[in-house]
Amino acid sequence: MAIIESMDVPVASRRGAEEIIERAAQLSERDVVRLAKAARRACGYLHLRKKWGQAMRSSKDLILSSNRVEEVEQAEADGFFALIRALTSSAERKGHDTSAVAAAVQLYRISLEVRNNQQDHETSLTGLRVELRNVAGRRVSARLGHAALGVGNATRAALIWDLAQEGHRYGPSDRQVLIDPWLKVAKLPSCLPS
């Protein structure tokens, strides 16, 4: 799925986010676990938690003020579904039947679109997690949330790449904190200036 085309998001930023999502769909199970560990480290370790929290807050404020909310939300969701595609592809290569996962993904997508019934949303997410655990295993499926956080933060950083400025509330160091877990498993998209 392509990022919503918007005049507010530069082409390079949009392409960078799309490249991250495409690469996320190709990750191996091992890379998904590595990404999850890196994201968990970034948001959970005491010495990194403060930097990560500040980067998340300042990026959220910047996203709201720059009218990029829809683009970022869509990219984060697309990143999550890309990880699921990566895990189901891996399971299919191992000979597992992934049709139940596809059905669970459809139910979850519907619950995201409706958004007015939190219980249905949580039920469909639980069903998706159960089906993923059945095909990908407990070790991998348990780390999906942190891996999705890693991809989501990377797409977020890409979509507001041009807005990070030295001396402002959201600067290049905040951008780096958000994209670092992704860089543990993949390269920085070539269209984003380093």
C-alpha positions as CSV (number, residue, x, y, z in Angstrom):
1,M,0.0,0.0,0.0
2,A,1.4,3.4,-0.9
3,I,1.7,6.2,1.5
4,I,-1.0,8.8,1.1
5,E,0.2,11.3,-1.4
6,S,0.2,14.7,0.3
7,M,1.6,18.1,-0.5
8,D,2.8,18.2,3.1
9,V,5.2,15.3,2.7
10,P,8.3,15.6,0.4
11,V,8.7,12.9,-2.2
12,A,12.0,11.7,-0.7
13,S,10.4,11.3,2.8
14,R,7.5,9.3,1.3
15,R,9.8,7.1,-0.8
16,G,11.9,6.5,2.3
17,A,8.9,5.3,4.3
18,E,7.8,3.1,1.4
19,E,11.2,1.6,1.1
20,I,11.2,0.8,4.8
21,I,7.8,-0.9,4.5
22,E,8.9,-2.9,1.5
23,R,12.0,-4.0,3.2
24,A,10.0,-4.9,6.4
25,A,7.9,-7.3,4.3
26,Q,11.1,-9.1,3.3
27,L,12.7,-9.5,6.8
28,S,13.5,-13.0,8.0
29,E,12.2,-14.3,11.3
30,R,15.7,-13.7,12.7
31,D,15.6,-10.1,11.6
32,V,12.1,-9.5,13.0
33,V,13.4,-10.8,16.4
34,R,16.6,-8.6,16.1
35,L,14.4,-5.6,15.3
36,A,12.1,-6.3,18.2
37,K,15.1,-6.6,20.6
38,A,16.6,-3.3,19.3
39,A,13.2,-1.5,19.7
40,R,12.7,-2.9,23.2
41,R,16.2,-1.8,24.1
42,A,15.5,1.7,22.8
43,C,12.2,2.2,24.7
44,G,12.9,0.1,27.8
45,Y,16.5,0.5,29.0
46,L,16.7,3.2,31.6
47,H,19.6,5.2,30.0
48,L,17.8,5.1,26.6
49,R,14.2,5.5,27.8
50,K,14.4,9.2,28.4
51,K,15.8,9.9,25.0
52,W,13.3,7.7,23.3
53,G,10.4,9.2,25.2
54,Q,11.5,12.7,24.3
55,A,11.9,11.8,20.7
56,M,8.4,10.2,20.6
57,R,6.8,13.2,22.2
58,S,8.6,15.8,20.1
59,S,7.9,13.8,16.9
60,K,4.2,13.5,17.8
61,D,4.0,17.2,18.3
62,L,5.7,17.9,15.0
63,I,3.5,15.5,13.1
64,L,0.4,17.2,14.5
65,S,1.7,20.7,13.7
66,S,2.8,19.7,10.2
67,N,-0.5,18.0,9.1
68,R,1.2,14.6,8.5
69,V,-1.0,12.6,10.9
70,E,-2.8,10.5,8.3
71,E,0.4,9.7,6.4
72,V,2.2,8.6,9.6
73,E,-0.7,6.5,10.9
74,Q,-1.0,4.8,7.5
75,A,2.7,4.1,7.3
76,E,2.8,2.7,10.8
77,A,-0.1,0.4,10.0
78,D,1.4,-0.6,6.6
79,G,4.7,-1.4,8.5
80,F,2.8,-3.7,10.9
81,F,1.1,-5.6,8.0
82,A,4.5,-5.8,6.2
83,L,5.9,-7.6,9.2
84,I,3.0,-10.0,9.2
85,R,3.6,-10.7,5.5
86,A,7.2,-11.4,6.3
87,L,6.3,-13.9,9.0
88,T,3.7,-15.6,6.9
89,S,6.0,-15.8,3.9
90,S,8.6,-17.5,6.2
91,A,6.0,-19.9,7.5
92,E,4.8,-20.8,4.0
93,R,8.4,-21.6,3.0
94,K,8.4,-24.0,5.9
95,G,5.3,-25.6,4.7
96,H,2.8,-24.1,7.2
97,D,-0.8,-23.3,6.2
98,T,-1.2,-19.6,6.6
99,S,-4.9,-19.2,5.5
100,A,-6.0,-18.7,9.1
101,V,-3.6,-15.8,9.4
102,A,-4.9,-14.2,6.2
103,A,-8.5,-14.4,7.6
104,A,-7.3,-13.0,11.0
105,V,-5.6,-10.1,9.2
106,Q,-8.8,-9.3,7.3
107,L,-10.8,-9.2,10.5
108,Y,-8.2,-7.0,12.1
109,R,-8.2,-4.6,9.1
110,I,-12.0,-4.3,9.3
111,S,-11.7,-3.5,13.0
112,L,-9.2,-0.8,12.2
113,E,-11.5,0.8,9.7
114,V,-14.6,0.7,12.0
115,R,-12.7,2.1,15.0
116,N,-15.8,2.5,17.1
117,N,-15.8,-0.8,18.9
118,Q,-12.7,-1.2,21.1
119,Q,-13.7,-4.7,22.1
120,D,-14.0,-6.0,18.5
121,H,-10.6,-4.4,17.8
122,E,-9.0,-6.1,20.8
123,T,-10.7,-9.4,20.0
124,S,-9.5,-9.4,16.4
125,L,-5.9,-8.4,17.4
126,T,-5.9,-11.3,19.9
127,G,-7.1,-13.7,17.2
128,L,-4.4,-12.4,14.9
129,R,-1.7,-13.0,17.5
130,V,-3.0,-16.5,18.2
131,E,-2.9,-17.4,14.5
132,L,0.6,-15.9,14.1
133,R,1.8,-17.9,17.1
134,N,0.4,-21.1,15.4
135,V,2.4,-20.5,12.2
136,A,5.5,-18.5,13.3
137,G,6.0,-19.9,16.8
138,R,5.8,-18.3,20.3
139,R,9.3,-16.8,20.2
140,V,8.7,-14.7,17.1
141,S,5.0,-13.8,17.6
142,A,5.7,-12.6,21.1
143,R,8.1,-10.0,19.7
144,L,5.8,-8.7,17.0
145,G,4.7,-5.7,19.0
146,H,8.2,-4.4,19.6
147,A,9.2,-5.2,15.9
148,A,6.1,-3.2,14.8
149,L,7.3,-0.4,17.0
150,G,10.7,-0.5,15.3
151,V,9.2,-0.3,11.8
152,G,6.6,2.3,12.9
153,N,9.3,4.6,14.4
154,A,11.5,4.2,11.3
155,T,8.6,5.2,9.0
156,R,7.7,8.0,11.3
157,A,11.3,9.3,11.2
158,A,11.3,9.0,7.4
159,L,8.1,10.9,6.9
160,I,9.3,13.9,9.0
161,W,12.9,13.6,8.0
162,D,13.0,17.1,6.4
163,L,11.6,18.7,9.6
164,A,14.4,17.7,12.0
165,Q,16.4,20.8,12.7
166,E,19.3,21.4,15.1
167,G,18.3,23.5,18.0
168,H,14.6,22.7,17.7
169,R,12.4,20.5,19.9
170,Y,12.7,17.6,17.3
171,G,16.3,17.5,16.0
172,P,18.5,15.1,14.1
173,S,19.5,13.3,17.4
174,D,15.8,12.6,18.0
175,R,15.4,11.3,14.5
176,Q,18.4,9.0,15.0
177,V,16.9,7.6,18.2
178,L,13.7,6.7,16.3
179,I,15.5,5.1,13.4
180,D,18.3,3.3,15.2
181,P,16.4,0.0,15.9
182,W,15.7,-0.2,12.1
183,L,19.3,0.3,11.3
184,K,20.2,-2.9,13.3
185,V,18.5,-5.0,10.6
186,A,18.5,-2.8,7.4
187,K,20.1,0.1,5.8
188,L,18.9,3.7,5.7
189,P,16.8,4.2,2.6
190,S,19.0,5.6,-0.1
191,C,16.6,8.5,-0.8
192,L,17.0,10.0,2.7
193,P,20.1,12.2,3.2
194,S,22.3,10.9,6.0
